[in-house]
Amino acid sequence: MPRNSAYATDHPDIVLASGSRHRASQLDRLGLPFSAHSPDVDETPHLGEPVRELVTRLALAKAQAVMTAHARPDLPARIFIASDQSAAVDVNGEQHRLDKPGTPARAEAQLQRLSGREVAFHTSLVVTREADGGPEAETPPAIVTVDVTRVRFRTLSDEEIRRYVAADDVLDCAGAFRVESLGISLFESIQSVDPTALVGLPMISLCAGLRACGVSIP
């Protein structure tokens, strides 16, 4: 899906390895043309896998999956962007990973668990380029970062939770909220070096990664 460029560019084609409309909307903010492809990746966590390692592994796997599935060895090298996000909450000294709820009932149950607690959201980012010189050439190293955003939830009543889940589109969001919309009303505080990471794509790190790949921003 091509985007309208807000300024003149001369850089390799950009590919977003994601089917998320939220991440596409974030990338669109830069005014750079790009295409997006949903990666075919098994996102099942490994047994005992820490959240940081999980999101890093999955972002790398997404970039590689789309790069392989949409290979164009006869055309110029492209830049691939991939990201993954997961969250964990401490309950009685144990870390519990949060999944996308999928249903309103699960979203309400998840927010009940998070009420009055702090949640750490880990958002990974991979920016990598295809190898120049054909399939036998060595692929340049990927730029990999992980942003950790800490969210403190207010103590939420069951009625507040029901109203929120009914009002916002949260079923495909880890943590069952959307910070860019009504979800901001659920929090006491947010601690982060990149507020865009919580939406799904750390834009400050992304801009740095694209500049490292030769893209002028702005």
N, C-alpha and C positions, 0 to 999 in steps of 0.2 A: 504494500500500500504506500505509494509515493506521497511525500509531504511537500508542501510549498517551502522553499528555502527563503529565509528572511534576509539573507545576505549572500554575496557571491562566494562560492566555495570551489576548491580544486583539490579533491581528496578522493581516496578509494571509496567504493560503495560501502554503505553501512548496513549491517543486518542485525536486527534484534531477535535473539533466540528466545522468543517468548510469545505465548498466545494471550498474555494478559493485556486487557484494554487499559488498565491503570498504568502499566509500565510504558505502553505505547504512547499514552497521553503525556507522561512525564518526558519521554525522549522528544516528543513533538515540540516541547517548549524551546528547544535549542534552534528550531527553524532549519534543521538539516534534513535533506531527503533520506529516507531509509525504507527498507522492506522489513517485514516481520514474518517469522515462521515459528510455529509451535513445535518444540522438540519432543521427540518420542523417547522419554527417559523414565526408567523405574525410580520413583522417588522414595522407595521404602528405606527407612533408616537401617543401618547395620546395628547389630546387637551391641548395646552399650556405647554407641557412637556419640561423642559430644556434639552439641548443637553447632558450634563453630566449625567443626570438621565436616559435619553433614552439609551445611549450606555451601561450604567451599567446594566439596566434592560434586554436589549437584550442579552448581553454576558451571564448573569446568565441563561436566558431562553434557550439559545443555548446549554449550558453545560447540563442543566437538560433534554432537549429534546433528546439529543443523548444518555445520560446516561439511560434514560427510554426506548428508542427505541431499544437499543442494550444491554439490561440487561443480565448479566451472573451471577446469584446469586450463582451458584455452583462453580465458579472459583475465584481466588484471586482478590482483589480490584484493580481497575485501577485508573490512574490519567487522568483527563479530562482538556483540555485547550480550552478556547473559547475567542473570541474577537469581538468587534464591533467598527466601526468608523463612525463618522459623523462630519460635519464641519459647521461652521456658519460665516457669514460675516455681518458686521454692515453697514447698508444702511440707511442714514438719521435717525440715532438713533434707528433703529429697527434691531433685529437680524433675519437674514434669513438663514434657514438651507439649506445646499447644498445636493442634491441627486446625485446618479450615473446618468450620462446623458443619456445613452442608445442609442443615435443616434448622428451622427456627427453634425447635426444642433444644437442640444441641447448642445453638448459639446462646440461648438463655442460660443453660446449665454452665457453659464456659464462663460467661460473665458473672454468674453467681460465685464461681470458684475464684475469680479474679478480684472480686469486691474487696477493697481495703488492702490489696497486696501490690507488690512491685513486680513487674514483668520485664525481662530482658529480651529485646528483639534483636536477633542477629541477621543482618542483611548483607549478603555477599555480592560482589561485583567482579566480573571477568571481562576484560577488554583484550582482544587478541586479533592478530592479523594472519591471514593465510600466507603461506610461503610464496615468495616470488621465485619463478624459475621452474614451475611445474611440480608434480606430485613427489618427485624424488628430492626436492629441496628441503632443507631443514626449516621447520616452522618456528617463527620468532617466539620468544617466551611470552607468556600471557601476563598481563597486569592483573593481580588479584588483591582485593581488599575486602575487609569485613567491618561493617559499622555496627556498633552495639548501642542501642537506644534503650534507656530505662524509663519505663512508664509506671507511675504510681496512680492506681485507681482510687477514686473516692469509695467510701462505703455506700454501696448501691442497694436500694430497696428492690424487692421483687417487681413492684409496679413500675419503677423507673426502667428496669431491665426490659420488661415486656413492651413498654412504650418505645424504647429505643430500637429493639430488634424489629418491631413492626414498621418503624419509620425509616430505617436506613438499610442499604444494600450490603449486607455483611456476610452472607453465607459462604463466599469464597475468600474470606479474609482471615488469616491466622490471628487469633485473639478475639474474633467476632466484633470488630469495630473498624470504622474508617476515620482516621484522624483528620482527613481533609474535609470532612463534612460534620455531621452531628456528633460523631464519636468524641470530639474534643470536649464535650460536656461531661464526659465520664471521668475525667482525670483531675488529680490534684497537681501533678507536675510531670514534665518530660525533660529528661537529661540526654542531650545528644550533641555531637559536633556537626551533624548534618541532618537537619529536620526533614529533608526530603526522603531519607532512607526509610522512614516508617511507612511511607506510601508504597515502597517496593523497589525503588531504584535510587541509590545514593548519587545524587546529581553532582555534588562537588567532586567526588572521586571520579565520576564518569567524565566530567569535563577535563580533569587532569589526565585521565587515561587516553582520551581522544587527542588531546594536544600532544601527548607522547607518541601517538601514531601519525602525527603530521597534520591533524585537523585544526584549522584556525577557529578559535571560539573566543569572542565573537569575530 
